[in-house]
Amino acid sequence: MNRKISHMSKRTTREKLLSYLSDISQQQGSSRFRIPFDRQQLADYLSVERSAMSAELSRMSKDGLIRYHKNEFELI
């Protein structure tokens, strides 16, 4: 619960995503990892709109921060 509050307290969608993805990466001990959510579930978890979140994931990928396919991510 504390982790969720920490992620949700971030101001922007990008900050929320980076906080969540960094946390999962640290938990799994790898820069490549799988999350337990589909897009809608992740948006609900972070309290953001799915379409805005998907657009931000695309921007993050273009900016060279992440790679992803469905629920598999890699932090670069």
C-alpha positions in Angstrom: 0.0 0.0 0.0 2.8 2.4 0.8 4.4 1.8 -2.6 1.2 2.5 -4.4 0.8 5.8 -2.5 4.4 6.6 -3.3 3.8 6.1 -7.0 0.5 7.9 -7.1 1.9 10.9 -5.2 4.1 11.7 -8.2 2.9 14.7 -10.2 3.0 13.6 -13.8 2.1 10.4 -15.6 5.7 10.0 -16.6 6.9 10.3 -13.0 4.3 7.8 -11.9 5.3 5.3 -14.6 9.0 5.7 -13.9 8.4 5.3 -10.1 6.4 2.2 -10.6 8.7 0.6 -13.3 11.8 1.4 -11.3 10.3 -0.2 -8.2 9.4 -3.4 -10.1 12.9 -3.5 -11.7 14.5 -3.2 -8.2 12.2 -5.9 -6.8 13.0 -8.3 -9.6 16.7 -7.4 -9.6 16.8 -6.8 -13.4 16.4 -4.1 -15.9 14.2 -6.5 -17.9 11.0 -7.5 -16.2 7.3 -8.4 -16.5 4.6 -6.5 -14.7 1.4 -8.2 -13.3 -0.9 -5.7 -15.1 -2.4 -5.2 -18.5 -2.6 -1.5 -19.7 -6.0 -0.8 -18.1 -5.1 -2.4 -14.8 -1.8 -0.4 -14.7 -3.7 2.8 -15.5 -6.2 2.1 -12.7 -3.4 1.2 -10.3 -1.6 4.5 -11.0 -4.9 6.5 -11.2 -4.2 7.8 -14.7 -6.2 7.6 -18.0 -5.2 4.6 -20.1 -4.9 6.6 -23.3 -2.7 9.2 -21.7 -0.6 6.5 -20.1 -0.2 4.7 -23.4 0.9 7.9 -25.1 3.4 8.6 -22.3 4.8 5.1 -22.7 5.3 5.7 -26.4 7.1 9.0 -25.7 9.3 7.4 -23.0 10.2 4.7 -25.6 11.1 7.4 -28.2 13.1 9.3 -25.6 15.2 6.1 -25.0 14.1 5.6 -21.4 12.3 2.2 -21.8 11.5 -0.6 -24.2 8.3 -2.5 -23.9 6.0 -5.1 -25.4 2.7 -5.7 -23.8 3.6 -6.3 -20.1 7.3 -6.9 -20.6 9.5 -3.8 -19.9 13.2 -2.9 -20.0 14.6 0.2 -18.4 17.5 1.6 -20.5 
